[in-house]
Amino acid sequence: MPLFEFHDQTEVLLLNLMAFEWLHPDAKYDVRFYISFVDRITESERDAALLRSKGIFVNLIDSDKAVVEMFKTLTKLARTPDEGSRLGRVLSKVNAHCKKRRNKWRAMFMNNYLSNPWVFISLVAAVTSCSLPPSCRPSTPSCRSTPERTS
């Protein structure tokens, strides 16, 4: 994706480009398709922050929330990309990737267990504890390092 810079006049510029596409029948719908595509991949502030961190967005306006809201507003006027367009094909590939069960499970695992180092450490400790045979678990007296004296 190309670098996209957001500033105070971005919404006006995109509206003008969309109006140009509407008024010129020989113009392609690239701007409207792009707006619809970006709206679909930026569902929340977190998505906009991820795109900003990867160098796809440069945000010079208030917040990532303002970017998401701007695309939500513009999408009401934009057209959804057709399957035959470049962005339509990319969008269908992204949707197909996200619908695979393995990818859903991986995303849930990453979000639930790898989002915080303490959660990951707890997971490793639980798996390690469960993998020990019952006779060698820490609460069992037979696995202590020093034998008990019997008097």
C-alpha positions in Angstrom: 0.0 0.0 0.0 1.2 3.5 -0.7 2.0 5.9 2.1 -1.1 7.9 3.1 -0.7 11.2 4.9 -3.6 12.5 7.0 -3.9 16.2 7.7 -6.6 18.8 8.2 -7.6 18.9 4.5 -7.5 15.2 3.7 -11.2 14.7 3.9 -11.9 17.7 1.6 -9.3 16.4 -0.9 -10.8 12.9 -1.0 -14.3 14.3 -1.4 -13.1 16.4 -4.3 -11.5 13.4 -5.9 -14.6 11.4 -5.4 -16.7 14.2 -7.0 -14.3 14.2 -10.0 -14.8 10.5 -10.5 -18.6 11.0 -10.3 -18.6 13.8 -12.9 -16.3 12.2 -15.4 -17.8 8.9 -16.7 -14.5 7.8 -18.3 -12.7 8.1 -14.9 -12.1 4.9 -13.0 -13.4 4.4 -9.4 -9.9 4.1 -7.9 -10.4 6.7 -5.2 -13.8 5.4 -4.1 -12.5 1.8 -4.1 -9.4 2.8 -2.1 -11.6 4.6 0.5 -13.9 1.6 0.8 -10.9 -0.7 1.1 -9.1 1.3 3.8 -12.4 1.6 5.7 -12.7 -2.2 5.7 -9.2 -2.7 7.1 -9.4 0.0 9.7 -12.3 -1.0 11.9 -10.9 0.5 15.1 -8.3 2.9 16.4 -6.0 -0.1 17.0 -6.0 -0.9 13.3 -5.1 2.6 12.4 -2.3 2.6 15.0 -1.0 -0.6 13.5 -1.0 0.9 10.0 0.7 4.0 11.3 3.4 1.9 13.1 4.1 0.0 9.8 4.6 3.3 8.0 1.5 3.1 5.8 -0.3 6.0 7.5 1.2 9.3 8.6 -1.2 10.9 11.0 -0.9 14.6 11.4 -4.4 15.1 12.8 -5.8 14.7 16.3 -5.9 10.9 16.8 -6.3 7.5 15.2 -10.0 7.7 16.1 -10.4 10.7 13.8 -8.9 8.8 11.0 -11.3 5.9 11.5 -14.3 8.3 11.7 -13.2 10.1 8.6 -13.2 6.8 6.6 -16.5 5.8 8.0 -18.0 9.1 6.8 -16.4 8.9 3.4 -17.5 5.3 2.9 -21.1 6.3 3.0 -20.4 8.0 -0.3 -17.9 5.5 -1.7 -18.6 2.4 -3.7 -17.5 -1.1 -2.6 -14.7 -2.5 -4.8 -15.9 -5.0 -7.4 -14.3 -8.5 -7.5 -12.8 -7.6 -10.8 -10.8 -4.6 -9.5 -7.4 -4.8 -8.0 -8.6 -3.8 -4.5 -11.6 -6.1 -4.8 -9.2 -9.1 -5.4 -7.0 -8.0 -2.5 -10.1 -7.6 -0.3 -11.4 -11.1 -1.2 -7.9 -12.6 -0.4 -7.8 -10.9 3.0 -11.3 -12.1 3.8 -10.5 -15.7 2.7 -7.3 -15.6 4.9 -9.3 -14.4 7.9 -12.0 -17.0 7.5 -9.6 -19.9 7.7 -10.1 -21.7 11.1 -6.3 -22.0 11.6 -5.8 -18.3 11.2 -8.7 -17.5 13.6 -7.2 -19.8 16.2 -3.8 -18.3 15.8 -5.1 -14.8 16.1 -7.1 -15.7 19.3 -4.0 -17.4 20.8 -1.8 -14.4 20.0 -4.3 -12.0 21.5 -5.1 -14.1 24.6 -1.8 -15.6 25.5 1.0 -13.6 23.9 -0.3 -10.1 24.5 1.3 -9.8 27.9 4.6 -11.5 29.0 3.1 -12.5 32.4 0.2 -14.3 30.7 2.8 -16.2 28.6 4.9 -17.1 31.6 1.8 -18.4 33.4 0.9 -20.5 30.4 4.4 -22.0 30.2 4.3 -22.7 34.0 0.9 -24.4 33.7 1.9 -26.5 30.8 5.1 -27.5 32.5 3.3 -28.4 35.7 0.7 -30.4 33.9 3.3 -32.3 31.9 5.1 -33.6 35.0 4.0 -37.1 36.1 1.8 -37.0 39.2 4.5 -38.5 41.4 6.9 -35.7 40.6 4.7 -32.6 41.0 6.0 -30.1 43.5 3.4 -30.8 46.1 4.2 -34.5 46.2 6.8 -35.4 49.0 8.6 -38.0 46.9 10.1 -35.3 44.6 11.7 -33.2 47.3 15.4 -32.7 46.9 16.2 -33.8 50.5 14.7 -36.9 51.9 12.6 -36.6 55.0 13.9 -38.2 58.2 11.7 -40.6 60.0 12.3 -41.0 63.7 
